[in-house]
Amino acid sequence: MPDTYRASRLPRLSGPPAWDLLLGPRPLFPVLEGRERADFAIIGGGFAGLSAARRLLQLAPQARIALVEAGQIAQGSQGRNSGFMIDLPHELTSEDYAGESSSADLEITMLNRQAIAFAAEAVEEYAIPPAWFRRDGKVNGAVSDHAHAQNLAYARHLETLSEHSEMLDRKAMKELTGSGHYNSGLFTPGTVMLQPAGYIRGLMNGLSRQAAIYENSPVVALTRLAQGWSVETPSGQIEAQKVIMAHNGHLESFGFSRGRLMHVFLFACMTEELSQDALRRLGGAEYWGVTPSDPMGTTMRRISSAQGGNRIVTRTMAKFLPGMEVTPGQTKRAQRIMRGKFDARFPQLADVGMEYVWSGHLCLTRNNVSVTGRLEPGLYAACVDNGLGTTRSTLIGIATAETAMGLESDITRHFAAEPCPPKLPPAPLAKIGANLFLRWKEWRARDE
């Protein structure tokens, strides 16, 4: 084990953090400068890092906690996801989101609901606007007969779990979304629809009363000390008894789980503010979220003024990028594809422009496990969301904080029982094979 782990690369994100920009500017937290001391240092100010900080403060209110973020909090993946906080099994590698067994799905549903309850308590405690945490549920939209059959299969699976769902016909889908594209949909009530950047800002502001927060302070090295670790940034250093790495796929940038993590980028766009005339042509409800019945289809979401304006979000197209960087050409191609998906659903809005286009980083493993718990004495990971950046990241933040405090719970037991992620094929083969597989899956789900 080396005494120092150096970052081989720093986070580089493509496109604007739309959800954060909708909220307008805010005062920034300081850059880390000089030498500081803490009981716990947390690397990463996203769902995992902030959840870990909150759980630590619940367990040890007097603990000195320092959190460092490479950029601005809520402008990373938190400002680039779709804001679905899902309670039910949502296995992206499955044909219909069901997990490997009913018992496993019952367990993950119970854990997901603990994460949602944890978030709901934070909303109340920190006076986060309720519109940024809406219990609207979501719909799995279906276009083809095959997709409808996937919804029926998932509904039967949910029934075995004693979970409620409701099948919507074509008319009900149009009344909800304003789109005649969908032939059916499966509604489930437990998903929370976030203004993700707003929720993260609320967590950040609430935690700042008890924790030291630093922004624009990328961690470049971790050095083992006689007691604890030194967390180094370009202009500062924190000496901490324990360190939690909560920066998702960038765990690999420090040499951990190397060759075992899959870095996938999803692309999304958000319309300009819809005019009153456009809203009249659109119809439908003010708030809704549609995930595709086939996991490789297109996610759509509508928001209203309390979450940042009357807008529609489109998310589709996955790209496996081991280097964790998106090129302008990839973004341009994705934008063209997303425009086509939008127009197929909303031909009545052909004159509406896209104000924001971006990509978001997902980190997955071949066996769908996260990387949590102790890496070395005093060094812990809360990483790898497997494409579920809100619920799963909240859970792994909680789990790692509890593990660092020596506490055992349902959440820690679940993640402690997970096996290690297996190795990927050699990098060139993995990239070619994964992208060919993703393109085939997207082609098959092209209408969804």
FIKELO-611136 format. One record per residue (C-alpha): residue number from 1; residue in three letters; x, y, z. Coordinates in steps of 0.001 Angstrom, whole numbers. Example, Ala and Ser with C-alpha at 12.3 -4.5 7.8 and 13.67 -1.06 7.14 Angstrom:
BEGIN
1:ALA:12300:-4500:7800
2:SER:13670:-1060:7140
This chain:
BEGIN
1:MET:0:0:0
2:PRO:1524:3341:-1001
3:ASP:1877:6138:1517
4:THR:435:8641:-979
5:TYR:-2370:8282:-3485
6:ARG:-2242:10949:-6194
7:ALA:-5107:11858:-8485
8:SER:-4367:10860:-12054
9:ARG:-7120:13179:-13324
10:LEU:-9607:15687:-12000
11:PRO:-13338:15951:-12748
12:ARG:-14168:17543:-16113
13:LEU:-17839:17885:-16934
14:SER:-19432:18793:-20246
15:GLY:-22236:21274:-20681
16:PRO:-24001:23557:-18219
17:PRO:-25339:22405:-14824
18:ALA:-28854:23358:-15874
19:TRP:-30690:22613:-12646
20:ASP:-28344:24861:-10676
21:LEU:-28443:27667:-13230
22:LEU:-32236:27751:-12937
23:LEU:-31832:28804:-9311
24:GLY:-29570:31764:-9994
25:PRO:-26218:32656:-8416
26:ARG:-25380:32195:-4743
27:PRO:-22496:33121:-2415
28:LEU:-19658:30615:-2733
29:PHE:-17894:28829:88
30:PRO:-14177:29536:372
31:VAL:-11342:27750:-1357
32:LEU:-9317:25577:1017
33:GLU:-6118:27432:1869
34:GLY:-3468:26649:4432
35:ARG:-3627:23785:6897
36:GLU:-6783:22679:8689
37:ARG:-7588:19855:11087
38:ALA:-10730:17756:11301
39:ASP:-12090:14551:12755
40:PHE:-13587:13651:9366
41:ALA:-12726:14933:5909
42:ILE:-15205:14232:3109
43:ILE:-14184:14437:-545
44:GLY:-17141:15333:-2744
45:GLY:-20165:17565:-2191
46:GLY:-22838:15511:-3960
47:PHE:-25599:13261:-2680
48:ALA:-23164:10772:-1122
49:GLY:-20822:13292:468
50:LEU:-23500:15542:1930
51:SER:-25520:12555:3159
52:ALA:-22393:11174:4840
53:ALA:-21787:14527:6513
54:ARG:-25353:14729:7782
55:ARG:-25281:11180:9136
56:LEU:-21962:11791:10888
57:LEU:-23380:14889:12562
58:GLN:-26440:12930:13675
59:LEU:-24169:10351:15302
60:ALA:-21461:12724:16563
61:PRO:-22820:16300:16752
62:GLN:-19546:17671:18123
63:ALA:-17356:16143:15421
64:ARG:-15230:18497:13336
65:ILE:-16181:17818:9735
66:ALA:-14572:19355:6664
67:LEU:-16018:18771:3203
68:VAL:-14139:19646:15
69:GLU:-15662:19897:-3454
70:ALA:-13602:20086:-6651
71:GLY:-15960:22598:-8268
72:GLN:-19101:24318:-7035
73:ILE:-21594:22266:-5078
74:ALA:-24759:21527:-7114
75:GLN:-22885:22131:-10363
76:GLY:-21478:18604:-10628
77:SER:-23623:15575:-11361
78:GLN:-26228:16988:-8982
79:GLY:-26961:19767:-11481
80:ARG:-26976:17355:-14400
81:ASN:-29219:14443:-13402
82:SER:-32950:14056:-13933
83:GLY:-34007:14270:-10294
84:PHE:-35838:10945:-9905
85:MET:-35469:9616:-6334
86:ILE:-36847:6122:-6923
87:ASP:-38011:3775:-4188
88:LEU:-38640:584:-6192
89:PRO:-36107:-1738:-7828
90:HIS:-34585:56:-10815
91:GLU:-31995:-2322:-12215
92:LEU:-30673:-664:-15368
93:THR:-29221:-3884:-16809
94:SER:-32574:-5655:-16480
95:GLU:-35182:-5894:-19229
96:ASP:-37867:-4342:-17018
97:TYR:-36026:-2937:-13936
98:ALA:-36692:-6014:-11783
99:GLY:-33736:-7315:-9791
100:GLU:-32344:-10818:-9591
101:SER:-34908:-12060:-7049
102:SER:-37998:-10981:-5145
103:SER:-36141:-11137:-1829
104:ALA:-33390:-8867:-3156
105:ASP:-35974:-6427:-4513
106:LEU:-37847:-6356:-1214
107:GLU:-34609:-5516:558
108:ILE:-33555:-2768:-1834
109:THR:-37040:-1226:-1737
110:MET:-36876:-1084:2057
111:LEU:-33424:528:1898
112:ASN:-34430:3001:-803
113:ARG:-37320:4132:1351
114:GLN:-34960:4666:4248
115:ALA:-32911:6941:1982
116:ILE:-36030:8853:939
117:ALA:-37100:9211:4583
118:PHE:-33595:10489:5433
119:ALA:-33904:13064:2644
120:ALA:-37431:14051:3711
121:GLU:-36199:14682:7262
122:ALA:-33445:16904:5859
123:VAL:-36017:18849:3829
124:GLU:-37938:19577:7020
125:GLU:-34904:20201:9217
126:TYR:-33212:22600:6792
127:ALA:-36411:24269:5520
128:ILE:-35799:23165:1941
129:PRO:-38709:24333:-252
130:PRO:-41259:21507:-620
131:ALA:-41434:22119:-4378
132:TRP:-37867:20841:-4605
133:PHE:-38951:17501:-3073
134:ARG:-42251:16471:-4642
135:ARG:-43845:13069:-3980
136:ASP:-45335:12796:-7461
137:GLY:-44498:9213:-8328
138:LYS:-43417:8347:-11866
139:VAL:-44590:6484:-14948
140:ASN:-42836:3859:-17064
141:GLY:-43902:4895:-20557
142:ALA:-44409:2326:-23346
143:VAL:-44781:2792:-27090
144:SER:-44378:-651:-28658
145:ASP:-46148:-3893:-27838
146:HIS:-42842:-5248:-26528
147:ALA:-42471:-2296:-24147
148:HIS:-46061:-2701:-22967
149:ALA:-45294:-6363:-22253
150:GLN:-42283:-5231:-20200
151:ASN:-44586:-3000:-18158
152:LEU:-47028:-5854:-17627
153:ALA:-44179:-8105:-16476
154:TYR:-42908:-5452:-14079
155:ALA:-46434:-4878:-12728
156:ARG:-46772:-8622:-12043
157:HIS:-43408:-8564:-10305
158:LEU:-44475:-5606:-8157
159:GLU:-47656:-7456:-7215
160:THR:-45547:-10302:-5831
161:LEU:-43821:-7670:-3681
162:SER:-47213:-6310:-2529
163:GLU:-46401:-3014:-4255
164:HIS:-49108:-890:-5843
165:SER:-49023:128:-9493
166:GLU:-51581:1407:-11964
167:MET:-51699:839:-15716
168:LEU:-52488:3954:-17750
169:ASP:-53919:3693:-21253
170:ARG:-53093:5901:-24229
171:LYS:-55733:8504:-23290
172:ALA:-54519:8753:-19697
173:MET:-50913:9135:-20862
174:LYS:-51896:12002:-23139
175:GLU:-53898:13668:-20387
176:LEU:-50815:13460:-18143
177:THR:-48043:14425:-20567
178:GLY:-49756:16184:-23469
179:SER:-48103:13648:-25796
180:GLY:-49834:11111:-27997
181:HIS:-46580:9178:-28384
182:TYR:-47199:6693:-25577
183:ASN:-49566:3751:-25913
184:SER:-49531:2948:-22210
185:GLY:-47760:3632:-18959
186:LEU:-47239:2042:-15554
187:PHE:-47643:4485:-12665
188:THR:-45930:3831:-9326
189:PRO:-46488:6327:-6507
190:GLY:-43323:6212:-4420
191:THR:-40803:8194:-6481
192:VAL:-39841:11661:-5281
193:MET:-39226:14212:-8026
194:LEU:-36413:16522:-6983
195:GLN:-35144:19848:-8096
196:PRO:-31793:18111:-7611
197:ALA:-29593:21189:-7403
198:GLY:-32083:22871:-5082
199:TYR:-32168:19889:-2750
200:ILE:-28356:19739:-2715
201:ARG:-28114:23479:-2063
202:GLY:-30505:23033:848
203:LEU:-28395:20226:2311
204:MET:-25256:22289:1824
205:ASN:-26672:25339:3557
206:GLY:-28064:23325:6449
207:LEU:-24833:21427:7021
208:SER:-22712:24568:6803
209:ARG:-23943:25523:10291
210:GLN:-21925:22631:11730
211:ALA:-19400:21622:9069
212:ALA:-16637:23483:7233
213:ILE:-17311:23464:3481
214:TYR:-14781:24326:791
215:GLU:-15497:24755:-2906
216:ASN:-13258:24940:-5985
217:SER:-10777:22809:-4060
218:PRO:-9976:19618:-6010
219:VAL:-8152:16957:-4021
220:VAL:-4881:16074:-5706
221:ALA:-3359:13685:-3157
222:LEU:-4070:11616:-46
223:THR:-1121:10911:2237
224:ARG:-1042:8499:5137
225:LEU:-6:10056:8452
226:ALA:1044:8434:11710
227:GLN:-2547:9002:12790
228:GLY:-5036:9643:10052
229:TRP:-4636:11151:6594
230:SER:-3658:14357:4883
231:VAL:-6053:15572:2192
232:GLU:-4178:17877:-176
233:THR:-5568:20418:-2625
234:PRO:-3621:22878:-4805
235:SER:-3622:25518:-2080
236:GLY:-4451:23734:1163
237:GLN:-4364:20653:3331
238:ILE:-6666:18989:5849
239:GLU:-5289:16583:8413
240:ALA:-8110:14276:9461
241:GLN:-8470:11188:11598
242:LYS:-10761:9639:9000
243:VAL:-11446:10394:5332
244:ILE:-14504:9494:3255
245:MET:-14060:9480:-509
246:ALA:-17490:10324:-1953
247:HIS:-16672:11227:-5542
248:ASN:-18266:8310:-7414
249:GLY:-16160:7152:-10382
250:HIS:-13197:9327:-9450
251:LEU:-12362:6744:-6826
252:GLU:-10515:5084:-9708
253:SER:-8524:8262:-10344
254:PHE:-6748:7606:-7025
255:GLY:-5959:4006:-7964
256:PHE:-8787:2215:-6168
257:SER:-10935:-355:-8045
258:ARG:-8821:313:-11116
259:GLY:-10083:-1555:-14175
260:ARG:-13336:-2464:-12410
261:LEU:-15515:632:-12897
262:MET:-17586:1472:-15969
263:HIS:-17832:5174:-16744
264:VAL:-21009:5848:-18713
265:PHE:-22276:9263:-19743
266:LEU:-25923:10042:-20407
267:PHE:-26930:13139:-22336
268:ALA:-29806:15466:-21604
269:CYS:-31347:18716:-22742
270:MET:-33853:21173:-21284
271:THR:-36177:23444:-23191
272:GLU:-36346:27160:-22915
273:GLU:-39162:28560:-20773
274:LEU:-42416:27542:-22423
275:SER:-44589:30458:-23435
276:GLN:-48269:30620:-22556
277:ASP:-49064:29707:-26152
278:ALA:-46719:26696:-25994
279:LEU:-48287:25594:-22711
280:ARG:-51729:25790:-24312
281:ARG:-50559:23653:-27227
282:LEU:-48886:21185:-24880
283:GLY:-51672:20580:-22368
284:GLY:-51170:17879:-19744
285:ALA:-50207:18218:-16083
286:GLU:-47733:20720:-14640
287:TYR:-45447:18064:-13159
288:TRP:-44690:14550:-14372
289:GLY:-41798:12194:-14936
290:VAL:-41661:9363:-17472
291:THR:-38929:6761:-17461
292:PRO:-38882:4347:-20394
293:SER:-40255:847:-19861
294:ASP:-37070:-339:-21573
295:PRO:-34121:971:-19494
296:MET:-32284:2018:-22675
297:GLY:-35105:4279:-23864
298:THR:-35681:7991:-23289
299:THR:-36526:9697:-20008
300:MET:-38813:12755:-20118
301:ARG:-39772:15141:-17371
302:ARG:-41867:18283:-17089
303:ILE:-41400:20895:-14389
304:SER:-43174:24108:-13504
305:SER:-42239:27517:-12158
306:ALA:-41448:26444:-8579
307:GLN:-38648:24158:-9828
308:GLY:-37182:26555:-12355
309:GLY:-39766:27372:-14998
310:ASN:-42208:25625:-17300
311:ARG:-39784:23334:-19108
312:ILE:-39362:19805:-20431
313:VAL:-36242:17692:-19919
314:THR:-35187:14959:-22365
315:ARG:-32507:12421:-21447
316:THR:-31193:9649:-23672
317:MET:-28118:8161:-25368
318:ALA:-25458:6408:-23287
319:LYS:-21746:6465:-24063
320:PHE:-19065:4358:-22365
321:LEU:-16075:6673:-21867
322:PRO:-13270:5248:-19705
323:GLY:-11385:8540:-19912
324:MET:-14326:10329:-18234
325:GLU:-14415:13103:-20847
326:VAL:-17047:13954:-23454
327:THR:-16058:15474:-26785
328:PRO:-17946:18323:-28510
329:GLY:-18758:15946:-31368
330:GLN:-20411:13467:-29013
331:THR:-22487:16242:-27472
332:LYS:-23512:17545:-30907
333:ARG:-24636:14081:-32005
334:ALA:-26549:13580:-28754
335:GLN:-28259:16938:-29169
336:ARG:-29470:15958:-32629
337:ILE:-30801:12631:-31341
338:MET:-32525:14236:-28361
339:ARG:-34194:16812:-30580
340:GLY:-35623:13969:-32634
341:LYS:-36906:12215:-29493
342:PHE:-38518:15440:-28291
343:ASP:-40169:16176:-31644
344:ALA:-41558:12633:-31863
345:ARG:-43318:13180:-28553
346:PHE:-44276:16831:-28905
347:PRO:-44732:17761:-32574
348:GLN:-46912:20643:-31382
349:LEU:-43769:22206:-29836
350:ALA:-41523:22095:-32918
351:ASP:-40756:25816:-32498
352:VAL:-39531:25437:-28893
353:GLY:-35757:25707:-28488
354:MET:-33408:23825:-26188
355:GLU:-31745:26203:-23745
356:TYR:-29398:23712:-22062
357:VAL:-27592:20596:-23295
358:TRP:-25294:18579:-21029
359:SER:-23897:15167:-20131
360:GLY:-23902:13436:-16754
361:HIS:-21427:10883:-15404
362:LEU:-22741:7493:-14230
363:CYS:-20430:4966:-12617
364:LEU:-21421:1298:-12780
365:THR:-19977:-2128:-12080
366:ARG:-20602:-5346:-13978
367:ASN:-22292:-6940:-10959
368:ASN:-24191:-3766:-9946
369:VAL:-22440:-3313:-6614
370:SER:-21209:-107:-5029
371:VAL:-17799:446:-3455
372:THR:-18346:1377:171
373:GLY:-16793:948:3570
374:ARG:-13170:809:4654
375:LEU:-10446:845:2022
376:GLU:-7595:1187:4506
377:PRO:-7429:2121:8178
378:GLY:-9060:5533:8444
379:LEU:-9877:5712:4711
380:TYR:-13388:4938:3451
381:ALA:-15310:4959:164
382:ALA:-18887:5979:-599
383:CYS:-18689:5512:-4345
384:VAL:-20292:3951:-7444
385:ASP:-23978:4792:-7802
386:ASN:-24766:2291:-10595
387:GLY:-26803:4909:-12392
388:LEU:-29015:5776:-9403
389:GLY:-27362:9012:-8386
390:THR:-29963:10224:-5902
391:THR:-31277:7258:-3903
392:ARG:-28222:4977:-4137
393:SER:-25746:7770:-3454
394:THR:-27750:8827:-408
395:LEU:-27659:5237:835
396:ILE:-23921:4747:344
397:GLY:-23252:8060:2065
398:ILE:-25256:6914:5069
399:ALA:-23654:3461:5025
400:THR:-20102:4757:4936
401:ALA:-20699:7311:7697
402:GLU:-22150:4608:9924
403:THR:-19270:2255:9129
404:ALA:-16736:4954:9951
405:MET:-18471:5415:13300
406:GLY:-18485:1668:14026
407:LEU:-22279:1443:13781
408:GLU:-24074:-1535:12242
409:SER:-27486:-1209:10596
410:ASP:-29603:-2696:7820
411:ILE:-27893:-320:5431
412:THR:-24318:-1155:6463
413:ARG:-25054:-4891:6455
414:HIS:-26422:-4693:2921
415:PHE:-23368:-2985:1475
416:ALA:-20899:-4990:3562
417:ALA:-22346:-8176:2067
418:GLU:-21799:-7039:-1513
419:PRO:-18918:-8714:-3359
420:CYS:-16111:-6765:-5001
421:PRO:-16739:-5504:-8521
422:PRO:-15160:-7843:-11085
423:LYS:-12498:-6710:-13503
424:LEU:-13464:-5401:-16917
425:PRO:-11957:-6695:-20160
426:PRO:-8831:-4860:-21384
427:ALA:-9579:-1176:-21937
428:PRO:-9709:-1073:-25776
429:LEU:-11940:-4158:-25951
430:ALA:-14142:-2923:-23124
431:LYS:-14708:445:-24813
432:ILE:-15496:-986:-28227
433:GLY:-17641:-3817:-26913
434:ALA:-19566:-1700:-24425
435:ASN:-20381:1033:-26931
436:LEU:-21478:-1466:-29581
437:PHE:-23717:-3122:-26983
438:LEU:-25155:244:-25894
439:ARG:-25850:1268:-29498
440:TRP:-27651:-2026:-30137
441:LYS:-29729:-1662:-26955
442:GLU:-30618:1931:-27870
443:TRP:-31572:905:-31415
444:ARG:-33860:-1769:-30038
445:ALA:-35464:778:-27675
446:ARG:-35443:3593:-30254
447:ASP:-39162:4378:-29962
448:GLU:-39280:4156:-26184
